[in-house]
Amino acid sequence: MHLSYCTNVHPAEDLAGVIEQLDTYAEPIRQRLGSDVLGLGLWLAAPAAAALADDPALRRRLRAELDARGLEVVTLNGFPYEAFQAPVVKHAVYHPDWTSRDRLDYTLDLVRVLADLMPESATYGSISTLPLAWRTPWDSSHESAARRNLDELAAVLEKSAGETGRTIKVGFEPEPGCVIENTTQAAALLGSVDTRWLGVCLDLAHLAVAWEQPAQALDRLAAAGVPVVKVQVSAALQADDPAAEGDVLQAYVEPRFLHQTRSSIGGATDNLDEALQQQLPGPWRIHYHVPLHALPSPPLSSTVPVLRQAVRELLARTDCEHYDVETYTWGVLPESQRPADAAGLADGIAAELAFAQELLTTEVSAR
């Protein structure tokens, strides 16, 4: 089992910036945890991925930089294409989507990079990606275009495994508002792909926002033959009485990311401010990744209980080996909860990893 933290919380767009992240955050986090090795769920913007894919010497350099700092990479986050920490991201994160050759080429670049970064001990590598596209526009022509790209992706993954001896799998990440929003849609749309190479990346915050029950969700995927190749260990924001908690929720309204909001009784908006304006009936779960180890602003809560239940079910029902802590919203948290500097962010990520490590260790020991 590999535990990592996702580096899409950092804004680097090129290799120099990625290496700077290793010194500023990754190595200090490893030292705070007292670990010999720290896993990274590495995010590479498309230009950096292309440069690395085109140059074996650059890949060797990055691998050497990782090794020198006690860092390992078995999984890449291939969902954001570039500029994920720009002032405004919102719907841009879903482009290019899986109807586009650009999305396929970016993912194939990541396959080439990951094959050279993976440690020899890794059973397989994984790349998470967006759940095909945002829900609109989407019709049969979009689905056919995406399916052609997925078929080519699977063929390249099979060829790469034969040439390199390294198995790499791609996981499509259900997210509220997208073509694949939940495990029901994942089972329907991914059950016919080549599941030797393609599966799902299960983000536990998204699972909770969709108000899915972990055991039922995993049963649904298993019945369709869709494997879980990666788990993003994340928690969403929860408001049990949003009508009374509006002032506190307002502090979480920010311009960078979408915060899809879902009511337990079926109401839905694509952003938190819309839910507040519409007075959507509660309780709400909000696509706002909050730190795993710390409570949100009271009286709000998080979906950590769903996370705990999901991890228990995943360990019992799947052979997934990759668990990646993905809290990318540190920089937009309410000011009182936001890290003041790089050291504060490293402290927060280290605390999240310690939380996740204890949870996984406890659940494995209990089996």
C-alpha positions as CSV (number, residue, x, y, z in Angstrom):
1,M,0.0,0.0,0.0
2,H,1.3,3.5,-0.9
3,L,0.2,6.6,0.9
4,S,1.0,10.0,-0.7
5,Y,-0.1,13.6,-0.8
6,C,-1.2,15.3,-4.1
7,T,1.0,18.2,-5.2
8,N,-1.7,19.9,-7.1
9,V,-1.9,22.1,-4.0
10,H,1.2,23.8,-5.4
11,P,1.2,26.1,-8.5
12,A,4.4,25.0,-10.4
13,E,3.9,24.8,-14.2
14,D,7.5,23.6,-15.2
15,L,10.2,21.2,-14.1
16,A,12.1,23.9,-12.2
17,G,9.0,24.8,-10.2
18,V,8.4,21.1,-9.5
19,I,11.9,20.7,-8.1
20,E,11.5,23.8,-6.0
21,Q,8.3,22.2,-4.5
22,L,10.4,19.3,-3.4
23,D,12.7,21.5,-1.4
24,T,10.0,23.8,-0.1
25,Y,7.3,21.3,0.9
26,A,7.9,17.6,0.2
27,E,11.2,17.1,1.9
28,P,10.2,19.2,5.0
29,I,7.0,17.2,5.2
30,R,8.9,13.9,5.1
31,Q,11.2,15.2,7.9
32,R,8.2,16.3,10.0
33,L,6.8,12.8,9.7
34,G,10.1,11.1,10.5
35,S,9.7,8.9,7.4
36,D,12.5,7.5,5.3
37,V,10.3,7.8,2.2
38,L,7.4,10.1,1.4
39,G,5.0,9.4,-1.4
40,L,4.0,12.1,-3.8
41,G,0.8,12.1,-5.9
42,L,2.7,14.2,-8.4
43,W,0.8,16.8,-10.6
44,L,2.6,17.8,-13.8
45,A,1.1,20.6,-15.9
46,A,0.8,19.7,-19.5
47,P,3.9,21.7,-20.7
48,A,6.0,20.0,-18.0
49,A,4.7,16.6,-18.8
50,A,5.4,17.1,-22.5
51,A,9.0,18.3,-21.9
52,L,9.6,15.2,-19.6
53,A,8.0,12.8,-22.1
54,D,10.2,14.1,-24.9
55,D,13.5,13.9,-23.0
56,P,14.7,10.8,-21.2
57,A,17.5,12.9,-19.6
58,L,15.0,15.1,-18.0
59,R,13.1,12.1,-16.6
60,R,16.3,10.7,-15.2
61,R,17.0,14.1,-13.6
62,L,13.6,14.2,-12.0
63,R,13.9,10.6,-10.7
64,A,17.4,11.5,-9.2
65,E,16.0,14.6,-7.6
66,L,13.2,12.5,-6.0
67,D,15.5,9.8,-4.8
68,A,17.9,12.3,-3.3
69,R,15.2,13.7,-1.1
70,G,13.6,10.4,0.0
71,L,10.5,10.8,-2.2
72,E,8.7,8.3,-4.4
73,V,6.0,8.5,-7.1
74,V,3.7,5.7,-7.9
75,T,0.7,7.9,-8.9
76,L,0.2,11.0,-11.0
77,N,-2.8,13.4,-10.9
78,G,-3.7,14.0,-14.5
79,F,-7.0,15.7,-13.9
80,P,-6.0,19.4,-14.1
81,Y,-4.3,20.1,-17.5
82,E,-2.5,23.3,-16.4
83,A,-2.9,26.5,-14.2
84,F,-4.7,24.7,-11.4
85,Q,-3.8,27.3,-8.9
86,A,-4.7,30.3,-11.1
87,P,-6.8,33.0,-9.6
88,V,-9.9,31.6,-11.3
89,V,-10.1,27.9,-12.3
90,K,-13.8,26.8,-12.0
91,H,-14.9,25.1,-15.3
92,A,-11.5,25.4,-16.9
93,V,-10.3,22.4,-15.0
94,Y,-12.5,20.2,-17.2
95,H,-10.8,21.2,-20.4
96,P,-9.5,19.7,-22.6
97,D,-11.9,16.8,-21.9
98,W,-11.8,13.2,-23.2
99,T,-13.4,14.1,-26.5
100,S,-10.1,16.0,-27.3
101,R,-6.8,14.7,-28.7
102,D,-5.1,17.1,-26.4
103,R,-6.4,15.2,-23.3
104,L,-5.2,11.9,-24.7
105,D,-1.8,13.2,-25.6
106,Y,-1.3,14.7,-22.2
107,T,-2.3,11.4,-20.5
108,L,0.1,9.5,-22.8
109,D,2.9,11.9,-21.8
110,L,2.1,11.1,-18.2
111,V,2.3,7.4,-18.9
112,R,5.8,7.7,-20.4
113,V,6.9,9.9,-17.4
114,L,5.5,7.6,-14.7
115,A,7.1,4.5,-16.2
116,D,10.5,6.0,-15.4
117,L,9.6,7.5,-12.0
118,M,8.0,4.4,-10.4
119,P,10.2,2.6,-7.9
120,E,10.9,-1.0,-8.8
121,S,8.9,-2.2,-5.7
122,A,5.6,-0.8,-7.0
123,T,3.1,-3.4,-8.3
124,Y,1.6,-0.8,-10.6
125,G,1.4,2.9,-11.3
126,S,-1.8,4.9,-11.6
127,I,-2.9,8.2,-13.2
128,S,-6.1,9.8,-12.2
129,T,-8.1,11.9,-14.7
130,L,-11.3,13.7,-15.2
131,P,-14.6,11.8,-15.5
132,L,-14.8,12.2,-19.3
133,A,-16.1,15.8,-19.3
134,W,-18.4,18.4,-17.7
135,R,-22.0,17.3,-18.2
136,T,-22.8,19.8,-20.9
137,P,-22.5,19.7,-23.9
138,W,-22.6,15.9,-24.1
139,D,-24.4,13.7,-26.6
140,S,-23.7,10.5,-28.6
141,S,-21.1,12.2,-30.8
142,H,-19.1,13.3,-27.7
143,E,-19.5,9.8,-26.2
144,S,-18.2,8.2,-29.4
145,A,-15.2,10.6,-29.6
146,A,-14.3,9.9,-26.0
147,R,-14.6,6.1,-26.5
148,R,-12.2,6.2,-29.4
149,N,-9.7,8.0,-27.2
150,L,-10.2,5.6,-24.3
151,D,-9.7,2.6,-26.6
152,E,-6.4,4.1,-27.9
153,L,-5.3,4.9,-24.3
154,A,-5.9,1.3,-23.3
155,A,-3.9,0.0,-26.3
156,V,-1.0,2.3,-25.4
157,L,-1.1,1.2,-21.8
158,E,-0.9,-2.4,-22.9
159,K,2.0,-1.7,-25.3
160,S,3.8,0.3,-22.7
161,A,3.6,-2.5,-20.1
162,G,5.0,-4.9,-22.7
163,E,7.9,-2.6,-23.5
164,T,8.8,-1.4,-20.0
165,G,7.6,-4.1,-17.8
166,R,5.7,-1.5,-15.8
167,T,1.9,-1.7,-15.4
168,I,0.2,1.6,-15.4
169,K,-3.6,2.1,-15.0
170,V,-5.8,5.1,-15.5
171,G,-8.6,6.0,-13.1
172,F,-11.5,8.2,-14.1
173,E,-12.6,10.3,-11.1
174,P,-16.4,10.7,-10.6
175,E,-17.2,14.3,-9.7
176,P,-20.5,16.1,-9.1
177,G,-21.6,17.9,-12.2
178,C,-19.6,15.8,-14.7
179,V,-20.6,13.2,-17.2
180,I,-19.6,10.6,-14.6
181,E,-20.9,12.1,-11.4
182,N,-21.2,9.0,-9.3
183,T,-20.6,5.3,-9.3
184,T,-23.8,4.5,-11.0
185,Q,-22.7,6.5,-14.0
186,A,-19.2,5.0,-13.7
187,A,-20.5,1.5,-13.8
188,A,-22.7,2.3,-16.9
189,L,-20.1,4.2,-18.9
190,L,-16.9,2.4,-17.9
191,G,-18.1,-1.2,-17.7
192,S,-17.5,-1.8,-21.4
193,V,-13.9,-0.3,-21.6
194,D,-10.7,-2.4,-21.2
195,T,-10.7,-2.7,-17.4
196,R,-7.3,-4.4,-17.4
197,W,-6.0,-0.8,-17.8
198,L,-8.9,1.6,-17.1
199,G,-10.9,1.9,-13.9
200,V,-11.9,4.6,-11.4
201,C,-10.2,6.9,-9.1
202,L,-12.5,7.1,-6.1
203,D,-12.4,10.5,-4.5
204,L,-13.9,10.2,-1.0
205,A,-15.0,13.8,-0.8
206,H,-16.9,13.4,-4.2
207,L,-18.4,10.1,-3.0
208,A,-19.8,11.9,0.1
209,V,-21.1,15.0,-1.8
210,A,-23.0,12.6,-4.1
211,W,-24.5,11.1,-0.9
212,E,-23.4,7.6,-1.9
213,Q,-23.0,4.8,0.6
214,P,-19.5,3.4,0.4
215,A,-20.4,-0.3,0.5
216,Q,-23.2,0.1,-2.1
217,A,-20.9,2.2,-4.3
218,L,-18.2,-0.5,-4.3
219,D,-20.7,-3.3,-4.9
220,R,-22.0,-1.3,-7.9
221,L,-18.5,-1.0,-9.4
222,A,-17.7,-4.6,-8.7
223,A,-20.9,-5.8,-10.4
224,A,-19.9,-3.8,-13.5
225,G,-16.3,-5.1,-13.4
226,V,-14.9,-1.6,-12.9
227,P,-11.8,-1.7,-10.7
228,V,-10.8,1.0,-8.2
229,V,-7.2,1.8,-9.2
230,K,-6.6,4.8,-6.9
231,V,-8.3,6.5,-3.9
232,Q,-8.1,10.1,-3.2
233,V,-8.4,10.5,0.6
234,S,-10.3,13.7,1.0
235,A,-13.2,15.1,3.0
236,A,-15.9,17.5,2.0
237,L,-17.6,20.3,3.9
238,Q,-21.0,19.5,5.5
239,A,-23.7,21.8,6.8
240,D,-26.5,20.1,8.7
241,D,-28.6,23.2,9.0
242,P,-27.5,25.6,6.2
243,A,-30.4,28.0,6.9
244,A,-28.9,28.7,10.3
245,E,-25.3,28.5,9.2
246,G,-25.3,30.9,6.2
247,D,-22.9,33.4,7.7
248,V,-20.3,30.7,8.4
249,L,-20.8,29.2,5.0
250,Q,-20.3,32.6,3.4
251,A,-16.7,32.5,4.5
252,Y,-16.1,29.5,2.2
253,V,-17.4,31.3,-0.9
254,E,-14.4,32.1,-3.0
255,P,-13.7,32.7,-6.7
256,R,-11.1,30.1,-7.7
257,F,-12.8,26.7,-7.6
258,L,-16.3,25.3,-8.2
259,H,-17.9,24.1,-5.0
260,Q,-20.8,21.9,-6.2
261,T,-23.4,21.7,-3.4
262,R,-25.8,18.8,-3.0
263,S,-28.7,18.4,-0.6
264,S,-29.6,15.1,1.0
265,I,-33.1,15.4,-0.4
266,G,-31.9,15.9,-4.0
267,G,-31.4,19.6,-4.6
268,A,-28.2,20.6,-6.4
269,T,-26.2,23.7,-7.5
270,D,-22.9,24.0,-9.2
271,N,-21.5,26.4,-6.6
272,L,-21.9,27.3,-3.0
273,D,-23.0,30.9,-3.5
274,E,-25.8,29.6,-5.7
275,A,-27.0,27.3,-2.9
276,L,-27.0,30.1,-0.5
277,Q,-28.9,32.4,-2.8
278,Q,-31.4,29.7,-3.7
279,Q,-31.8,28.6,0.0
280,L,-31.4,25.0,-1.1
281,P,-32.9,22.8,1.6
282,G,-30.4,21.0,3.8
283,P,-28.5,19.2,5.0
284,W,-25.8,20.0,2.4
285,R,-22.5,18.4,1.4
286,I,-20.2,20.8,-0.5
287,H,-17.4,20.0,-2.9
288,Y,-14.9,21.9,-0.8
289,H,-11.9,19.7,0.3
290,V,-11.2,20.5,3.9
291,P,-8.2,19.4,6.0
292,L,-8.7,15.8,7.2
293,H,-7.3,16.3,10.7
294,A,-9.0,19.6,11.7
295,L,-12.7,20.6,12.1
296,P,-14.1,23.3,9.8
297,S,-15.5,26.5,11.2
298,P,-18.2,25.5,13.8
299,P,-21.0,24.6,13.6
300,L,-20.0,23.1,10.2
301,S,-18.6,19.6,10.0
302,S,-16.8,17.5,7.5
303,T,-17.5,14.1,5.8
304,V,-14.6,12.4,7.7
305,P,-17.1,9.8,9.0
306,V,-17.9,8.8,5.4
307,L,-14.1,8.7,4.7
308,R,-13.5,6.3,7.6
309,Q,-16.3,4.0,6.4
310,A,-15.1,4.1,2.8
311,V,-11.5,3.2,3.7
312,R,-12.8,0.3,5.8
313,E,-14.9,-1.0,2.8
314,L,-12.1,-0.4,0.3
315,L,-9.6,-2.4,2.3
316,A,-12.2,-5.2,2.7
317,R,-13.5,-5.3,-0.9
318,T,-10.7,-4.1,-3.3
319,D,-7.1,-4.6,-4.0
320,C,-6.4,-0.9,-4.6
321,E,-2.9,0.0,-3.3
322,H,-2.8,3.8,-3.9
323,Y,-4.2,6.2,-1.4
324,D,-3.5,9.9,-2.1
325,V,-4.4,12.7,0.2
326,E,-5.8,15.5,-2.0
327,T,-6.6,18.7,-0.2
328,Y,-5.9,21.3,-2.8
329,T,-7.9,24.1,-1.2
330,W,-5.5,25.2,1.5
331,G,-4.9,28.6,-0.2
332,V,-8.7,29.5,-0.3
333,L,-9.7,28.3,3.2
334,P,-11.3,31.0,5.4
335,E,-8.4,33.2,6.5
336,S,-8.5,32.0,10.1
337,Q,-7.8,28.4,8.9
338,R,-5.4,29.3,6.0
339,P,-1.6,28.6,6.5
340,A,0.3,31.9,6.8
341,D,3.4,30.7,4.9
342,A,5.1,27.7,3.4
343,A,6.1,26.2,6.7
344,G,2.5,26.4,7.9
345,L,1.3,24.6,4.7
346,A,3.9,21.9,5.3
347,D,2.7,21.5,8.8
348,G,-0.9,21.1,7.7
349,I,-0.1,18.5,5.0
350,A,2.1,16.6,7.4
351,A,-0.8,16.5,9.9
352,E,-3.2,15.2,7.2
353,L,-0.7,12.5,6.2
354,A,-0.3,11.5,9.9
355,F,-4.1,11.3,10.2
356,A,-4.4,9.1,7.0
357,Q,-1.5,6.9,8.0
358,E,-3.0,6.2,11.4
359,L,-6.4,5.5,9.8
360,L,-5.0,3.0,7.3
361,T,-2.8,1.3,9.9
362,T,-5.7,1.0,12.3
363,E,-8.0,-0.5,9.7
364,V,-5.4,-2.9,8.3
365,S,-4.6,-4.1,11.8
366,A,-8.3,-4.6,12.5
367,R,-8.8,-6.9,9.5
